[in-house]
């Protein structure tokens, strides 16, 4: 899957080229419904041929050349595509990119100057990696989830030394008296276990500080006391990026961990988006570095002042052409683009489904939305 940086590079390299952009929804698991995406794609390509009837012979030939390359690319998918989504960007010169996506996208075909990128925003949300830790008192298993794939990174163990307690039936040693019943030995062993656990927690936190340096989400599971201690130490290092999951226990399989990690990342992302959109609403209401609504956001995009562009799923579906123009404009000015959902999406839909944070506020942009009304 393309990262934001690679997507920007693709957009800029193909901005003046005729491109066949293909998206496939691969969520169906039943063989009968898996084939439906092929039928939807066929209908989409047929519609494009009808639309191109009045175009030049050269353009129609370019389109058919791209379709033939698409057919050759799809041959390897006998039924389903084996992923929630799939995309391809094809020019008359060749297939520029074709990859499985870790998130579902609508099945569609677009013929345009420059690649169609707005549908890719949903998949791009999955590009931020997730670090998962499943820990008990003796060890912490660390995993990395990225682009739909879970990998085990390492296991950090609690090394501790427990000295054997004196045997009560053995001959007394100097300083040993018959009133001792061995509780000191058990206390020493317990202290050693706790000390080993604390060293493991400290080492795990140190390792996570490195692994999550790129802004990765962090989800914690396992024994509750250990996960809570990890969360406490991670709070100042990765504020708003850490989540404890009760559903993630020490007996979880890798499939269970993958499912929990996806759910945890979604919850963290929704909470982050809600906070960010609320901040933009407050800045908009104070005529600061934020705008709400399509009109104000498009005005800011036109003046190249956008730092972060936020779009809702509803806006992407209901205003495909405007959304595509906004995404391209944002990428042109090196702005990040986020499709928001959950609480943030519902709140933003009440104001047209679009918002942006700004690098500077042009004098022509005047927001009037009250910050308390966004969520």
TINUZA-795149 format. One line per 8 residues: for each residue x, y, z of C-alpha. Coordinates in Angstrom, 2 decimals. Each point is the difference from the previous one (the first is absolute). Example, Ala and Ser with C-alpha at 12.3 -4.5 7.8 and 13.67 -1.06 7.14 Angstrom:
# residues 2
12.30 -4.50 7.80 ~ 1.37 3.44 -0.66 $
This chain:
# residues 375
0.00 0.00 0.00 ~ 1.15 3.54 -0.71 ~ 0.96 2.28 2.86 ~ -0.99 3.67 -0.01 ~ 3.45 0.90 -1.37 ~ -0.26 -2.56 -2.82 ~ -3.54 1.12 -0.80 ~ 1.17 3.60 -0.37 $
2.81 -1.17 -2.29 ~ -2.46 -2.01 -2.12 ~ -2.37 2.96 -0.24 ~ 2.75 2.36 -1.11 ~ 1.55 -2.39 -2.50 ~ -3.33 -0.75 -1.70 ~ -1.81 3.32 0.34 ~ 0.10 0.65 -3.78 $
-0.46 -3.62 -1.14 ~ -3.19 -1.81 -0.95 ~ -0.52 -2.56 2.75 ~ -2.39 -2.90 0.50 ~ -0.56 -0.16 3.78 ~ -1.52 -3.23 1.29 ~ -1.35 -0.79 3.47 ~ -1.42 -3.34 1.12 $
-1.97 -0.80 3.16 ~ 1.35 -3.37 1.09 ~ -1.96 -0.54 3.20 ~ -2.30 -2.75 -1.30 ~ 0.90 -3.48 1.25 ~ -2.70 -2.05 -1.72 ~ 1.24 -1.25 -3.42 ~ -3.22 1.05 -1.71 $
0.18 3.58 1.26 ~ 3.78 0.20 -0.48 ~ -0.59 -0.10 -3.74 ~ -2.35 2.98 0.18 ~ 2.87 2.48 0.03 ~ 0.99 -1.21 -3.45 ~ -3.51 0.71 -1.25 ~ 0.00 3.44 1.64 $
3.37 0.74 -1.55 ~ -1.22 -1.17 -3.40 ~ -2.99 2.35 0.24 ~ 2.29 2.86 1.02 ~ 2.30 -0.55 -2.99 ~ -3.02 -0.26 -2.33 ~ -1.28 3.34 1.30 ~ 3.42 1.55 -0.68 $
-0.02 -1.33 -3.59 ~ -3.40 1.62 -0.53 ~ 1.26 3.26 1.46 ~ 3.05 -0.10 -2.31 ~ -2.01 -0.50 -3.19 ~ 0.37 3.65 -0.92 ~ 3.72 0.11 0.81 ~ 2.88 -0.28 -2.45 $
1.06 -3.34 -1.43 ~ 3.37 0.39 1.74 ~ -1.59 0.39 3.43 ~ -2.30 -2.99 -0.52 ~ 3.03 -2.08 -1.01 ~ 1.87 1.15 3.11 ~ -2.93 -1.05 2.15 ~ -0.26 -3.45 -1.60 $
3.75 -0.50 0.42 ~ -0.40 0.71 3.73 ~ -2.95 -2.41 0.22 ~ 2.06 -2.78 -1.57 ~ 2.74 0.58 2.57 ~ -2.63 -0.06 2.75 ~ -1.32 -3.34 -1.25 ~ 3.51 -1.44 -0.01 $
0.53 1.24 3.57 ~ -3.28 -1.48 1.24 ~ 0.71 -3.47 -1.43 ~ 1.73 -1.05 3.23 ~ -3.23 0.54 1.96 ~ -2.04 -3.09 -0.81 ~ -2.86 0.98 2.32 ~ 0.69 2.51 2.78 $
2.93 2.34 0.43 ~ 0.96 -1.24 3.46 ~ -0.19 3.38 1.72 ~ -2.64 2.55 1.08 ~ 0.82 2.11 -3.03 ~ 2.14 0.36 -3.12 ~ 1.08 2.88 -2.19 ~ 1.86 0.54 -3.26 $
1.18 3.05 -1.92 ~ 0.63 -0.72 -3.67 ~ 1.23 2.29 -2.77 ~ 0.46 -0.83 -3.70 ~ 3.69 -0.53 0.86 ~ -0.66 -2.68 2.61 ~ -1.31 -0.93 3.44 ~ 1.38 2.68 2.29 $
-1.22 -1.60 3.22 ~ -2.23 -2.95 0.93 ~ -0.32 -1.15 3.61 ~ -2.28 -1.62 2.52 ~ -1.40 2.41 2.57 ~ -0.57 -0.65 3.72 ~ -3.32 1.88 -0.04 ~ -3.14 -0.30 -2.16 $
-0.54 2.38 -2.91 ~ -2.95 0.31 -2.39 ~ 0.27 -1.92 -3.27 ~ 0.37 2.55 -2.78 ~ 1.91 0.94 -3.14 ~ 1.04 3.59 -0.81 ~ 1.62 1.32 -3.18 ~ 1.51 3.42 0.61 $
2.98 2.26 -0.36 ~ 2.02 -0.90 3.06 ~ -0.84 -2.87 2.37 ~ -3.27 -0.05 1.97 ~ 1.19 0.06 3.61 ~ -2.96 0.93 2.21 ~ -1.14 -3.64 0.53 ~ 3.56 -0.86 1.10 $
-0.37 2.18 3.09 ~ -1.96 -2.70 1.83 ~ 2.84 -2.48 -0.48 ~ 2.61 2.63 0.86 ~ -1.39 0.09 3.55 ~ 1.54 -3.46 0.45 ~ 3.49 1.24 -0.81 ~ 0.75 1.07 3.57 $
1.58 -3.04 1.68 ~ -1.23 -1.50 3.26 ~ 2.26 -1.44 2.68 ~ -1.69 -2.67 2.13 ~ 1.27 -1.35 3.32 ~ -1.37 -3.10 1.72 ~ 1.64 -0.22 3.42 ~ -0.09 -1.91 3.26 $
2.37 0.13 2.98 ~ 2.63 -2.14 -1.73 ~ 0.14 1.34 -3.58 ~ -1.29 2.51 -2.54 ~ -0.68 -1.11 -3.57 ~ 0.27 2.94 -2.43 ~ -1.69 0.04 -3.41 ~ -0.15 2.50 -2.86 $
-3.11 0.33 -2.15 ~ 0.44 1.88 -3.26 ~ -1.84 -0.04 -3.36 ~ -2.27 -2.82 1.17 ~ 2.81 -2.32 1.13 ~ 0.99 -1.00 3.55 ~ 3.66 -0.81 0.75 ~ 1.57 -1.09 3.28 $
2.81 2.40 0.85 ~ 1.53 -1.50 3.14 ~ -0.60 -1.33 3.50 ~ 1.37 1.81 3.05 ~ 0.34 -2.25 3.03 ~ 0.10 0.73 3.73 ~ 3.34 -1.38 1.15 ~ 0.20 -0.44 3.73 $
2.10 -1.99 2.43 ~ -1.70 -1.89 2.80 ~ 2.31 -1.39 2.65 ~ -1.14 -3.29 1.48 ~ -1.48 0.35 3.48 ~ 1.65 -1.82 2.86 ~ -1.43 -3.48 0.63 ~ -1.72 -0.06 3.37 $
1.22 -3.55 0.69 ~ 3.64 0.77 -0.64 ~ 2.58 0.55 2.70 ~ -0.02 3.50 1.43 ~ 2.58 2.45 -1.29 ~ 1.63 2.82 1.88 ~ -2.64 2.62 0.73 ~ -2.87 -2.37 -0.80 $
-2.46 -0.82 2.77 ~ -2.92 -2.37 0.25 ~ -2.62 2.78 0.07 ~ 0.49 0.82 -3.74 ~ -2.67 -1.58 -2.22 ~ 1.20 0.99 -3.51 ~ -2.19 3.05 -0.61 ~ 3.11 2.06 -0.66 $
0.89 -2.34 -2.86 ~ -3.46 0.36 -1.57 ~ 0.16 3.78 0.39 ~ 3.39 0.05 -1.68 ~ -1.31 -2.07 -2.90 ~ -3.01 2.29 -0.38 ~ 2.20 3.09 0.02 ~ 2.20 -1.58 -2.65 $
-3.03 -0.77 -2.18 ~ -1.34 3.55 0.32 ~ 3.42 1.45 -0.70 ~ 0.30 -2.14 -3.15 ~ -3.45 1.08 -1.12 ~ 0.84 3.68 0.53 ~ 3.21 -0.36 -2.01 ~ -1.97 -1.67 -2.78 $
-2.56 2.83 0.01 ~ 2.76 2.62 -0.15 ~ 1.76 -1.81 -2.83 ~ -3.28 -0.41 -1.91 ~ -0.82 3.70 0.36 ~ 3.46 0.90 -1.24 ~ -0.44 -2.28 -3.01 ~ -3.46 1.37 -0.79 $
1.37 3.52 0.10 ~ 2.16 -1.00 -2.97 ~ -2.54 -2.14 -1.86 ~ -2.78 2.62 0.25 ~ 2.20 2.97 -0.79 ~ -1.74 0.46 -3.38 ~ -3.32 0.76 1.72 ~ -1.22 -3.59 0.15 $
-3.03 -0.90 2.08 ~ 0.69 -2.23 3.02 ~ -2.44 -2.60 1.30 ~ 0.60 -1.94 3.22 ~ -1.39 -3.31 1.21 ~ 0.75 -2.96 2.21 ~ -0.04 0.10 3.80 ~ -1.87 3.15 1.02 $
2.47 1.11 2.70 ~ 2.95 -0.23 -2.38 ~ -1.85 1.69 -2.88 ~ -1.06 2.82 2.35 ~ 3.59 0.50 1.13 ~ 1.17 0.14 -3.62 ~ -2.75 2.52 -0.82 ~ 1.01 2.18 2.94 $
3.61 0.18 -1.19 ~ -0.98 0.53 -3.64 ~ -2.47 2.83 0.64 ~ 2.61 2.82 -0.04 ~ 1.89 -1.59 -2.91 ~ -2.94 -0.61 -2.35 ~ -2.91 2.17 1.20 ~ -3.37 -0.93 -1.53 $
1.57 -2.91 -1.88 ~ -0.30 -2.77 2.62 ~ -2.98 -2.27 0.65 ~ -0.47 -2.92 2.41 ~ -2.15 -2.80 -1.42 ~ -1.75 -2.39 2.37 ~ -0.79 -2.27 -2.94 ~ 3.71 -0.61 -0.63 $
1.04 -2.70 2.46 ~ 3.15 -2.07 0.42 ~ -1.53 -2.99 -1.81 ~ -0.91 1.96 -3.15 ~ 0.99 -1.52 -3.32 ~ 1.59 2.14 -2.70 ~ -3.40 0.14 -1.73 ~ -1.55 1.26 3.26 $
2.78 2.55 0.39 ~ -0.47 1.23 -3.57 ~ -3.73 0.50 0.55 ~ 0.54 1.77 3.34 ~ 2.74 2.22 -1.46 ~ -2.24 1.12 -2.87 ~ -2.85 0.81 2.40 ~ 2.35 1.82 2.39 $
1.60 2.02 -2.76 ~ -3.44 0.99 -1.30 ~ -1.05 1.17 3.48 ~ 3.21 2.01 0.44 ~ -0.33 1.51 -3.47 ~ -3.64 0.99 0.53 ~ 0.82 1.61 3.33 ~ 2.94 1.86 -1.54 $
-2.12 1.22 -2.93 ~ -2.75 1.15 2.37 ~ 2.48 2.06 2.02 ~ 1.64 1.41 -3.11 ~ -3.28 1.00 -1.67 ~ -1.20 1.57 3.27 ~ 3.24 2.03 0.12 ~ -0.52 1.13 -3.60 $
-3.59 1.00 0.84 ~ 1.23 2.08 2.93 ~ 2.68 1.64 -2.16 ~ -2.56 0.66 -2.71 ~ -2.37 1.64 2.45 ~ 2.81 2.23 1.24 ~ 1.11 0.82 -3.57 ~ 3.20 -1.92 0.64 $
1.83 -2.70 -1.97 ~ -3.02 -2.15 -0.77 ~ -2.95 -0.04 -2.42 ~ -3.22 -2.02 -0.13 ~ -2.24 -0.83 -2.94 ~ 0.67 -0.54 -3.72 ~ -0.17 3.67 -1.01 ~ 2.56 1.28 2.52 $
2.23 -3.06 -0.42 ~ 0.02 0.25 -3.80 ~ 0.87 3.68 0.32 ~ 2.95 -0.87 2.23 ~ 1.10 -2.75 -2.40 ~ -0.11 2.46 -2.89 ~ 2.39 2.26 1.92 ~ 2.35 -2.88 0.93 $
-0.34 0.60 3.73 ~ -1.16 -3.48 1.09 ~ 2.09 -2.13 2.35 ~ -2.48 -2.84 0.65 ~ -3.12 -0.84 -2.02 ~ -2.83 -1.99 1.61 ~ -2.80 -1.61 -2.03 ~ -2.84 -2.26 1.08 $
-1.00 -3.24 -1.69 ~ -3.37 1.55 -0.89 ~ 1.63 2.96 -1.72 ~ 2.28 -2.31 -1.99 ~ -3.03 -1.99 -1.16 ~ -2.41 2.87 -0.66 ~ 2.46 2.48 -1.52 ~ 2.54 -2.20 -1.78 $
1.20 2.63 -2.51 ~ 0.37 2.76 2.62 ~ 1.72 -2.41 2.39 ~ 2.47 -1.06 -2.69 ~ 0.80 3.64 -0.79 ~ 0.50 0.75 3.70 ~ 2.28 -3.01 0.53 ~ 2.16 0.88 -2.99 $
0.26 3.61 1.12 ~ 0.99 -1.09 3.51 ~ 2.71 -2.33 -1.31 ~ 1.30 2.77 -2.25 ~ 0.67 2.13 3.09 ~ 1.46 -2.89 2.05 ~ -3.00 -0.12 2.33 ~ -1.02 -3.23 1.71 $
-3.42 -1.43 -0.85 ~ -2.21 -1.96 2.42 ~ -3.36 -1.68 -0.48 ~ -1.72 0.30 3.37 ~ -2.69 -2.25 1.39 ~ -1.72 -0.72 3.31 ~ -0.85 2.94 2.23 ~ 2.23 2.38 -1.96 $
-1.61 -0.99 -3.30 ~ -3.53 0.41 1.33 ~ 0.81 3.43 1.39 ~ 1.77 1.15 -3.13 ~ -2.84 -1.21 -2.25 ~ -2.24 2.57 1.67 ~ 2.22 2.67 -1.54 ~ 0.33 -1.46 -3.48 $
2.60 -2.72 0.61 ~ 3.20 2.01 -0.47 ~ 2.44 1.86 2.24 ~ 3.63 1.07 0.01 ~ 2.73 1.26 2.25 ~ 2.01 2.83 -1.52 ~ 3.60 1.08 -0.31 ~ -1.21 3.59 -0.11 $
-3.43 1.58 -0.20 ~ -0.67 1.93 -3.20 ~ -2.00 3.16 0.55 ~ -2.76 -1.31 -2.30 ~ -0.74 -2.98 2.28 ~ -2.47 0.92 2.73 ~ -1.47 -2.89 2.01 ~ -3.08 0.53 2.15 $
-0.63 -3.42 1.55 ~ -0.35 -0.21 3.77 ~ 2.62 -2.45 1.32 ~ -2.45 -1.68 2.42 ~ -2.23 -1.24 -2.80 ~ 2.41 -2.35 -1.78 ~ -0.21 -2.96 2.42 $
